[in-house]
């Protein structure tokens, strides 16, 4: 038997929970949430991952399998608060007063 490894590929994914948005997810009148894929309509369940591959194909994957297969490439950027510049006291002498002194 031959041994294989996955080719290096980058995918986008979101972990789905009720109330969160997932690409292509549709809520049925019954309240169940589904994802339309090339393989048909697949149900979503809390904690599953919606994975969007390179050609745009979508897959539903359990958290256990996703976390064993993929690693995070890029951490979300966190906005750092900008440091305020210290205010410099300005000379309060007006131009009119300076002109009168001359």
C-alpha positions in Angstrom: 0.0 0.0 0.0 1.3 3.5 -0.9 1.3 6.4 1.6 -0.1 9.8 0.5 -0.2 13.3 2.0 -2.5 16.2 1.3 -1.2 18.7 -1.2 -0.5 22.1 0.3 -3.7 24.1 -0.2 -5.2 27.1 1.4 -8.9 27.3 2.2 -11.2 29.7 3.9 -13.4 28.5 6.7 -15.9 29.6 9.3 -17.1 27.7 12.3 -20.9 27.8 12.3 -23.1 28.3 15.3 -26.8 29.3 15.3 -27.0 33.0 14.7 -23.6 33.2 12.8 -23.3 33.8 9.1 -21.8 31.1 6.8 -21.4 31.5 3.0 -24.2 29.8 1.2 -26.2 28.8 4.3 -30.0 28.8 4.0 -32.5 28.4 6.8 -35.4 26.1 6.0 -39.0 26.9 7.2 -38.5 24.1 9.7 -35.6 26.1 11.3 -32.9 23.7 10.1 -29.9 25.3 8.3 -28.5 23.8 5.1 -25.6 24.5 2.8 -26.1 24.0 -0.9 -23.0 22.2 -2.3 -22.1 20.3 -5.5 -23.1 17.2 -3.6 -26.5 18.5 -2.8 -28.1 20.0 0.3 -26.0 19.4 3.5 -27.2 20.2 7.0 -25.2 22.4 9.3 -24.9 21.7 13.0 -23.5 23.8 15.9 -19.7 23.7 15.8 -19.3 22.4 12.3 -17.1 24.2 9.8 -18.1 25.5 6.4 -15.0 25.2 4.2 -14.6 27.1 0.9 -11.9 25.5 -1.3 -9.8 27.0 -4.1 -12.3 26.5 -6.9 -15.1 27.8 -4.7 -16.6 24.5 -3.7 -18.1 24.4 -0.3 -17.9 21.5 2.2 -19.4 20.9 5.7 -16.9 19.4 8.1 -17.0 18.3 11.7 -14.8 20.4 14.1 -12.8 17.3 15.0 -11.8 16.5 11.4 -11.3 20.1 10.4 -9.0 20.9 13.4 -7.0 17.7 12.8 -6.6 18.5 9.1 -6.1 22.3 8.9 -4.0 24.8 10.8 -4.6 28.6 10.9 -2.4 30.4 8.4 -3.2 34.0 9.3 -4.4 35.3 12.6 -7.2 37.9 12.4 -5.7 41.4 12.7 -6.5 43.2 15.9 -6.8 47.0 15.7 -4.5 48.5 18.3 -5.7 51.8 19.8 -3.7 54.7 18.5 -1.7 56.5 21.1 -2.7 60.1 21.5 0.0 62.7 21.0 0.6 64.8 24.1 -0.8 68.3 23.8 1.8 71.0 23.7 0.9 74.2 25.5 0.9 77.1 23.0 2.0 80.6 23.7 -1.3 82.5 24.3 0.1 85.9 23.3 -2.0 87.1 20.5 -0.5 88.6 17.3 -2.2 92.0 18.2 -0.4 92.2 21.5 2.9 91.4 19.9 2.3 94.1 17.3 1.5 96.8 20.0 4.7 96.0 21.9 6.8 96.9 18.8 
